[in-house]
Amino acid sequence: MNVAAATTLTSDYKALVCLFLAGGNDHNNTVIATDTPSWTGYLAARNIGGGASIALPQANLLPINPMTPVVDSVGTRAFALHPSMAPMQTLFNSGRAAVIANVGTLTTPITDKVDYRNNSGKRPVNLFSHSDQTAQWHSTDPAKKIYGWGGRMADQIKSSNSKQNFSCISSSGNSVFLAGETINQYQITSNGTAVPVGGLTNLFGTSSNLQTIITAPTSSNLFEIEHAAVVQRAMAAQADLSTVMAATGASVVTAPTQYTNPNTGTLANNSLATQLQTVARIIAGRNTMGAHRQLFFVNMGGFDTHDGQAPNQSNLLARISHAVSYFDDTLKTLIDTNGGPIEDMSSKVTLFTASDFGRTFTSNGDGTDHGWGSHHFVVGGAVKGQEIYGPFPMTAVTNTSAGVDNPLDVGSGNLIPQISVDQYAGTLAKWFGLSPAEITSVFPNLANFATPDLGFMV
């Protein structure tokens, strides 16, 4: 088996980094349509709760300029980002980032709210539930709920890595996204520390070497043999990771600067940037790890903004923008710790965002409630950036008394996604190197959608 695996090793390197925004990011205040019809609908929707407005001042928004004009039934659209996202604005306008509009959990297309109401079997299970929608974003396959599409992708390409322990790495605990049917995710702390197996010497105050006892089976008992193998594998992986992290300090991967909290104007550490620094350090040690294909999972919480949304989301989006920009800059001049030259790895690493769901267009007074479809970012040198992919929805919320009807609004500005997670993920999988048959295996629902490749990757 080892000989067969060795013959399938690829010589290049690619990595996918999932940045999960836990709690459900309000996409409506992240990417905003600012043309006159859209802005009129936006203001009406964001003020409809009757309490404090969560509408952003138009003068403070950061314009983004898609290379391909977005023209639809509303007219020619114009767009901007939240005022806290200046670094992301730079990434987008320089062609290093793209927006994927109105993505969400779907197993088959739902064209409008009439289709939604008349065909209940098309709806994802338990819409608007944090746990259920997070699980469906991570898995996409109702028949394999406990396995994530990242892990299932790793199942397909694991032979590309001579040390398969490092195919899937999470800096945020156990993640369904990285759970494969044959691949186990490797969990580390945000600063790249793997918890070692301890207490291996001085057993009960004696000089007995516990390591020998637990790593060298003394019988043919299958449980004992497998336990020893697991412990040996864990110890070897921890030693490998420690070697890489020791070799990728500040001289190789510069630590992130502090970011400016937009609410206080003060500098602060950014824990998300620290997670991405750890990812960059592991990528720098890819040859030591024998890695050619890797998937990473980083997580940032706090997006369940039922109240206090304006200050809370402002700070969260500032941290995202700062961290992602730092990560992109770091990858441009990454040193190979195994003796290779400084290399621009940014075209070989793609970061993408995901979240439980979007949020309602309407305000509950000081925040928003659970939604469905949402807008996401894809960042990296291999991204066909400075574009908005997918139909950007109209911003008007259905109001029958005012004669306004949004065909995608199933209530309170909850928008039916027009791009499925499978399409979003399948496009990334194709770039990652999966064959059409492997993509079909990982994403069985993709056959239900007319456009399996959204075209945002080179």
C-alpha positions as CSV (number, residue, x, y, z in Angstrom):
1,M,0.0,0.0,0.0
2,N,2.9,2.4,0.8
3,V,4.4,1.7,-2.6
4,A,1.1,2.4,-4.3
5,A,0.6,5.6,-2.4
6,A,4.1,6.8,-3.3
7,T,3.4,6.4,-7.0
8,T,0.5,8.8,-6.7
9,L,2.2,11.6,-4.9
10,T,1.8,15.0,-6.6
11,S,4.8,17.3,-6.9
12,D,2.9,20.6,-6.5
13,Y,1.2,22.1,-3.4
14,K,-2.3,23.4,-2.8
15,A,-4.2,24.3,0.4
16,L,-7.7,25.3,1.2
17,V,-8.4,27.4,4.4
18,C,-12.0,27.5,5.7
19,L,-12.6,30.6,7.8
20,F,-15.9,29.8,9.6
21,L,-17.9,32.8,11.0
22,A,-19.7,31.1,13.8
23,G,-23.1,32.4,14.8
24,G,-24.3,33.6,11.3
25,N,-22.7,36.7,9.9
26,D,-25.0,39.5,8.8
27,H,-24.1,39.6,5.1
28,N,-26.5,42.5,4.4
29,N,-24.1,44.9,6.3
30,T,-21.0,43.2,4.9
31,V,-21.5,43.5,1.2
32,I,-24.0,46.3,0.4
33,A,-25.7,47.2,-2.9
34,T,-25.6,51.0,-3.1
35,D,-27.3,51.9,-6.4
36,T,-30.4,54.1,-5.9
37,P,-33.1,51.4,-6.0
38,S,-31.0,49.0,-3.9
39,W,-30.2,51.6,-1.3
40,T,-33.8,52.7,-1.0
41,G,-34.7,49.1,-0.3
42,Y,-31.8,48.7,2.1
43,L,-32.8,51.7,4.2
44,A,-36.4,50.5,4.4
45,A,-35.5,47.0,5.4
46,R,-32.9,48.0,8.0
47,N,-35.3,50.4,9.7
48,I,-38.4,48.3,9.7
49,G,-38.0,47.1,13.3
50,G,-39.0,50.4,14.7
51,G,-36.0,50.6,17.1
52,A,-32.4,51.8,16.6
53,S,-31.5,51.7,13.0
54,I,-28.8,49.2,11.9
55,A,-28.4,50.8,8.5
56,L,-24.9,52.0,7.8
57,P,-24.3,55.6,6.7
58,Q,-23.7,55.5,3.0
59,A,-20.9,58.0,3.1
60,N,-18.8,55.7,5.3
61,L,-19.1,52.6,3.0
62,L,-16.0,51.4,1.1
63,P,-16.8,51.1,-2.7
64,I,-15.8,48.0,-4.6
65,N,-15.6,47.9,-8.3
66,P,-16.4,44.6,-10.1
67,M,-14.6,44.3,-13.4
68,T,-17.8,42.9,-14.9
69,P,-20.7,45.3,-14.3
70,V,-23.6,43.6,-12.6
71,V,-26.8,44.4,-14.6
72,D,-30.1,42.8,-13.8
73,S,-33.8,43.7,-13.5
74,V,-32.9,46.3,-10.9
75,G,-30.6,48.1,-13.3
76,T,-26.8,48.5,-13.1
77,R,-25.8,47.7,-9.5
78,A,-23.2,49.4,-7.4
79,F,-21.5,47.8,-4.3
80,A,-19.5,48.6,-1.2
81,L,-18.1,46.9,1.9
82,H,-18.6,47.6,5.6
83,P,-16.5,50.6,6.8
84,S,-14.4,48.3,8.9
85,M,-13.1,46.3,5.9
86,A,-10.6,48.6,4.2
87,P,-8.0,45.8,3.8
88,M,-10.6,43.6,2.2
89,Q,-11.6,46.4,-0.1
90,T,-7.9,46.6,-1.2
91,L,-7.8,42.8,-1.8
92,F,-11.0,43.0,-3.9
93,N,-10.1,46.0,-6.0
94,S,-6.7,44.6,-6.7
95,G,-8.1,41.3,-8.0
96,R,-7.1,39.1,-5.1
97,A,-10.6,38.6,-3.7
98,A,-14.1,37.8,-5.0
99,V,-17.6,37.9,-3.5
100,I,-19.9,34.9,-4.0
101,A,-23.4,36.1,-3.6
102,N,-26.4,34.5,-1.7
103,V,-24.9,31.1,-0.9
104,G,-26.7,28.7,1.3
105,T,-27.7,25.2,2.2
106,L,-29.7,23.5,-0.7
107,T,-30.0,20.0,-1.9
108,T,-31.9,21.1,-5.1
109,P,-32.7,24.5,-6.5
110,I,-35.6,26.5,-5.0
111,T,-36.5,29.1,-7.6
112,D,-38.7,31.4,-5.5
113,K,-41.0,31.5,-2.4
114,V,-43.8,29.9,-4.3
115,D,-41.6,26.9,-5.0
116,Y,-40.5,27.1,-1.4
117,R,-44.0,26.9,-0.1
118,N,-45.3,24.3,-2.5
119,N,-42.4,21.9,-2.4
120,S,-41.5,21.5,1.3
121,G,-39.4,18.4,0.5
122,K,-36.8,20.7,-1.2
123,R,-36.1,22.6,2.0
124,P,-33.1,21.9,4.1
125,V,-33.9,20.3,7.4
126,N,-34.4,22.7,10.4
127,L,-33.7,25.9,8.6
128,F,-32.6,28.8,10.9
129,S,-31.1,26.5,13.5
130,H,-27.5,27.1,14.4
131,S,-26.5,23.5,15.0
132,D,-28.4,22.0,12.0
133,Q,-27.4,24.6,9.5
134,T,-23.7,24.6,10.7
135,A,-23.8,20.8,10.3
136,Q,-25.3,21.1,6.8
137,W,-22.8,23.7,5.7
138,H,-20.0,21.4,6.9
139,S,-21.3,18.2,5.4
140,T,-23.7,19.0,2.5
141,D,-24.5,15.3,2.1
142,P,-27.6,14.3,4.1
143,A,-26.6,10.7,3.9
144,K,-23.2,11.4,5.5
145,K,-24.0,14.0,8.2
146,I,-21.1,13.2,10.4
147,Y,-18.5,13.6,7.6
148,G,-17.6,17.0,6.3
149,W,-16.9,17.9,2.6
150,G,-13.4,19.0,3.6
151,G,-12.7,15.6,5.1
152,R,-14.3,13.7,2.3
153,M,-12.1,15.7,-0.2
154,A,-9.1,14.6,1.9
155,D,-10.2,11.0,1.6
156,Q,-9.9,11.3,-2.2
157,I,-6.5,13.0,-2.3
158,K,-4.8,11.6,0.8
159,S,-2.3,9.6,-1.2
160,S,-0.8,13.0,-2.3
161,N,0.7,13.3,1.2
162,S,3.4,11.0,2.5
163,K,2.3,11.8,6.1
164,Q,-1.4,11.7,5.9
165,N,-1.9,12.8,9.5
166,F,-1.4,16.4,8.3
167,S,-4.0,16.3,5.5
168,C,-6.6,18.0,7.6
169,I,-5.7,20.4,10.4
170,S,-8.0,22.4,12.7
171,S,-6.9,25.2,15.0
172,S,-10.4,25.4,16.5
173,G,-11.1,22.0,18.0
174,N,-13.0,19.2,16.4
175,S,-14.8,20.2,13.2
176,V,-17.3,18.2,11.2
177,F,-15.9,20.0,8.1
178,L,-12.6,18.1,8.4
179,A,-14.1,14.8,9.4
180,G,-13.3,12.2,6.7
181,E,-14.5,8.6,6.4
182,T,-10.9,7.5,6.4
183,I,-8.9,10.6,7.3
184,N,-8.7,11.9,10.9
185,Q,-8.3,15.6,11.4
186,Y,-5.3,16.8,13.4
187,Q,-6.2,19.3,16.1
188,I,-3.8,21.9,17.3
189,T,-4.1,25.1,19.4
190,S,-4.4,28.5,17.8
191,N,-0.6,29.0,18.2
192,G,0.3,25.7,16.7
193,T,0.9,23.5,19.7
194,A,-0.1,19.9,19.7
195,V,-0.9,18.4,23.0
196,P,1.9,15.8,23.7
197,V,1.4,12.4,25.3
198,G,2.8,13.0,28.8
199,G,3.8,11.1,31.9
200,L,5.7,8.5,30.0
201,T,8.5,8.1,32.5
202,N,8.6,7.7,36.3
203,L,5.5,5.5,36.4
204,F,4.2,5.5,40.0
205,G,7.4,7.1,41.2
206,T,9.6,4.3,39.6
207,S,12.0,4.4,36.7
208,S,9.6,2.3,34.6
209,N,9.3,3.6,31.1
210,L,5.5,3.8,30.3
211,Q,6.3,4.7,26.7
212,T,7.6,1.2,26.1
213,I,4.6,-0.4,27.7
214,I,2.0,1.5,25.7
215,T,3.7,1.6,22.4
216,A,5.1,-2.0,22.1
217,P,2.3,-4.6,22.2
218,T,3.2,-7.7,24.0
219,S,0.5,-10.0,22.6
220,S,-1.6,-10.6,19.4
221,N,-4.6,-8.9,21.0
222,L,-6.0,-6.6,18.3
223,F,-7.1,-3.9,20.7
224,E,-3.6,-3.7,22.2
225,I,-2.0,-3.6,18.8
226,E,-4.3,-0.8,17.5
227,H,-4.0,1.2,20.8
228,A,-0.2,1.0,20.4
229,A,-0.4,2.1,16.8
230,V,-2.6,5.1,17.6
231,V,-0.3,6.2,20.4
232,Q,2.8,5.8,18.2
233,R,1.2,7.8,15.4
234,A,0.2,10.6,17.8
235,M,3.7,10.8,19.3
236,A,5.3,10.8,15.8
237,A,2.9,13.5,14.6
238,Q,3.5,15.7,17.6
239,A,7.2,15.4,17.1
240,D,6.9,16.3,13.4
241,L,4.7,19.3,14.2
242,S,7.0,20.5,17.0
243,T,10.0,20.4,14.5
244,V,8.1,22.5,12.0
245,M,6.9,25.0,14.5
246,A,10.4,25.4,16.0
247,A,11.7,26.1,12.5
248,T,9.0,28.6,11.5
249,G,9.4,31.4,14.1
250,A,9.3,35.1,13.5
251,S,12.3,35.0,11.1
252,V,10.3,32.8,8.8
253,V,6.7,33.8,9.4
254,T,6.4,37.3,10.8
255,A,3.9,37.7,13.6
256,P,0.8,39.8,12.8
257,T,0.6,43.4,13.9
258,Q,-2.2,44.5,16.1
259,Y,-5.4,45.8,14.6
260,T,-7.4,48.9,15.4
261,N,-10.7,48.4,17.2
262,P,-13.1,50.6,15.3
263,N,-15.2,51.2,18.3
264,T,-12.4,52.4,20.6
265,G,-9.7,53.4,18.2
266,T,-7.2,51.4,20.3
267,L,-4.8,48.7,19.2
268,A,-5.5,45.1,20.2
269,N,-4.2,41.6,19.4
270,N,-6.2,39.7,16.8
271,S,-6.6,36.0,17.7
272,L,-7.9,35.2,14.2
273,A,-4.6,36.6,12.8
274,T,-2.7,34.3,15.2
275,Q,-4.7,31.3,13.9
276,L,-3.8,32.2,10.3
277,Q,-0.1,32.8,11.3
278,T,-0.1,29.2,12.6
279,V,-1.6,28.0,9.2
280,A,1.2,29.9,7.4
281,R,3.9,28.3,9.6
282,I,2.6,24.9,8.8
283,I,2.5,25.6,5.1
284,A,6.1,26.8,5.4
285,G,6.9,23.3,6.8
286,R,5.0,21.5,4.1
287,N,8.0,19.6,2.8
288,T,9.0,18.5,6.3
289,M,5.5,17.2,6.6
290,G,5.5,15.5,3.2
291,A,2.4,17.5,2.3
292,H,1.1,18.4,-1.2
293,R,-2.6,18.8,-0.4
294,Q,-3.9,20.2,2.9
295,L,-7.1,21.6,4.3
296,F,-7.3,23.9,7.3
297,F,-10.1,25.0,9.5
298,V,-10.0,28.3,11.5
299,N,-13.0,29.6,13.5
300,M,-14.2,33.0,14.7
301,G,-17.3,33.4,16.9
302,G,-19.5,36.2,17.9
303,F,-21.7,36.6,14.8
304,D,-25.1,35.8,16.4
305,T,-25.9,39.5,16.6
306,H,-29.5,39.6,17.8
307,D,-28.6,42.8,19.6
308,G,-25.8,45.3,19.7
309,Q,-25.1,44.4,16.1
310,A,-23.6,47.7,15.0
311,P,-20.6,47.8,17.3
312,N,-20.2,44.1,17.6
313,Q,-20.1,43.4,13.9
314,S,-17.9,46.4,13.2
315,N,-15.2,45.0,15.4
316,L,-15.6,41.4,14.0
317,L,-15.3,42.5,10.4
318,A,-12.3,44.7,11.2
319,R,-10.6,41.6,12.7
320,I,-11.5,39.5,9.6
321,S,-10.2,42.1,7.2
322,H,-7.0,42.6,9.1
323,A,-6.3,38.9,9.5
324,V,-7.0,37.9,5.9
325,S,-4.9,40.7,4.6
326,Y,-2.0,39.7,6.9
327,F,-2.4,36.1,5.7
328,D,-2.3,37.0,2.0
329,D,0.7,39.2,2.5
330,T,2.5,36.6,4.5
331,L,2.0,33.9,1.8
332,K,3.5,36.1,-0.9
333,T,7.0,35.7,0.6
334,L,7.0,32.4,2.5
335,I,10.2,30.7,3.2
336,D,10.4,26.9,2.7
337,T,11.9,25.5,5.9
338,N,13.3,22.5,4.1
339,G,16.0,24.4,2.2
340,G,13.9,25.8,-0.6
341,P,13.8,29.4,-1.7
342,I,11.5,32.2,-0.7
343,E,8.3,31.5,-2.7
344,D,5.0,33.2,-3.4
345,M,2.5,30.7,-2.0
346,S,-0.5,32.9,-2.3
347,S,-1.5,31.4,-5.6
348,K,-1.4,27.9,-4.1
349,V,-3.5,28.7,-1.0
350,T,-7.1,29.8,-1.2
351,L,-9.0,31.1,1.8
352,F,-12.8,31.1,1.8
353,T,-15.5,32.1,4.3
354,A,-18.4,30.1,5.6
355,S,-21.1,30.7,8.2
356,D,-24.1,29.0,9.8
357,F,-26.4,31.2,7.7
358,G,-27.1,34.8,6.8
359,R,-29.4,37.1,8.7
360,T,-32.7,38.8,8.2
361,F,-32.8,42.0,6.2
362,T,-35.3,43.4,8.7
363,S,-34.1,44.7,12.1
364,N,-35.4,43.5,15.4
365,G,-34.5,46.9,16.8
366,D,-30.9,46.6,17.7
367,G,-29.8,43.5,15.7
368,T,-31.0,40.8,13.3
369,D,-32.4,37.3,13.5
370,H,-31.4,34.0,11.8
371,G,-31.5,34.0,8.0
372,W,-30.6,31.7,5.2
373,G,-28.6,32.7,2.1
374,S,-25.5,34.9,2.6
375,H,-22.5,36.5,0.8
376,H,-19.0,35.1,1.1
377,F,-15.4,36.0,0.3
378,V,-12.8,33.9,-1.6
379,V,-9.2,35.2,-1.3
380,G,-5.9,34.2,-2.9
381,G,-3.7,34.5,-6.0
382,A,-5.7,31.7,-7.8
383,V,-9.0,33.5,-7.4
384,K,-10.5,35.3,-10.4
385,G,-11.0,38.3,-8.2
386,Q,-12.6,41.7,-8.5
387,E,-15.9,40.0,-9.4
388,I,-19.2,39.2,-7.8
389,Y,-20.4,35.7,-8.7
390,G,-24.0,34.6,-8.7
391,P,-27.1,36.8,-8.8
392,F,-27.0,39.5,-6.2
393,P,-30.5,39.7,-4.7
394,M,-32.7,42.7,-4.7
395,T,-32.7,44.4,-1.3
396,A,-36.4,45.3,-1.0
397,V,-38.3,43.3,1.6
398,T,-41.7,42.0,0.7
399,N,-44.4,44.5,1.9
400,T,-47.8,43.8,0.3
401,S,-49.3,47.0,1.6
402,A,-46.6,49.0,-0.1
403,G,-46.9,46.8,-3.3
404,V,-43.3,45.4,-2.8
405,D,-42.7,41.8,-3.6
406,N,-39.3,40.1,-3.4
407,P,-39.6,36.6,-4.9
408,L,-36.8,35.3,-2.8
409,D,-38.0,36.6,0.6
410,V,-39.6,33.9,2.7
411,G,-40.3,36.3,5.6
412,S,-38.5,39.2,7.3
413,G,-36.0,39.4,4.4
414,N,-34.9,35.8,4.7
415,L,-33.5,35.1,1.3
416,I,-33.6,31.8,-0.6
417,P,-30.1,31.0,-1.7
418,Q,-29.5,31.0,-5.4
419,I,-26.1,29.3,-5.1
420,S,-25.8,26.1,-3.1
421,V,-22.9,25.2,-0.8
422,D,-22.2,22.3,-3.1
423,Q,-21.6,24.6,-6.0
424,Y,-19.4,26.9,-3.9
425,A,-17.4,23.9,-2.6
426,G,-17.4,22.0,-5.8
427,T,-15.7,24.9,-7.6
428,L,-13.0,24.9,-4.9
429,A,-12.7,21.1,-5.1
430,K,-12.0,21.3,-8.9
431,W,-9.2,23.8,-8.3
432,F,-7.9,21.6,-5.5
433,G,-7.3,18.8,-8.0
434,L,-10.2,16.4,-7.5
435,S,-11.4,14.6,-10.7
436,P,-15.0,14.9,-11.9
437,A,-15.7,11.5,-10.5
438,E,-14.2,12.4,-7.1
439,I,-16.2,15.6,-7.1
440,T,-19.4,13.7,-7.8
441,S,-18.6,11.3,-5.0
442,V,-18.0,14.1,-2.5
443,F,-20.9,16.2,-3.6
444,P,-23.8,14.0,-4.8
445,N,-26.2,16.9,-4.7
446,L,-24.2,18.8,-7.3
447,A,-25.9,16.9,-10.1
448,N,-29.1,18.8,-9.3
449,F,-27.6,22.2,-10.2
450,A,-27.1,23.5,-13.7
451,T,-23.7,25.2,-13.0
452,P,-21.5,22.9,-10.9
453,D,-18.4,25.2,-11.5
454,L,-19.1,28.9,-10.7
455,G,-15.9,29.9,-12.4
456,F,-14.2,31.9,-9.7
457,M,-11.0,29.9,-9.6
458,V,-8.3,29.8,-12.3
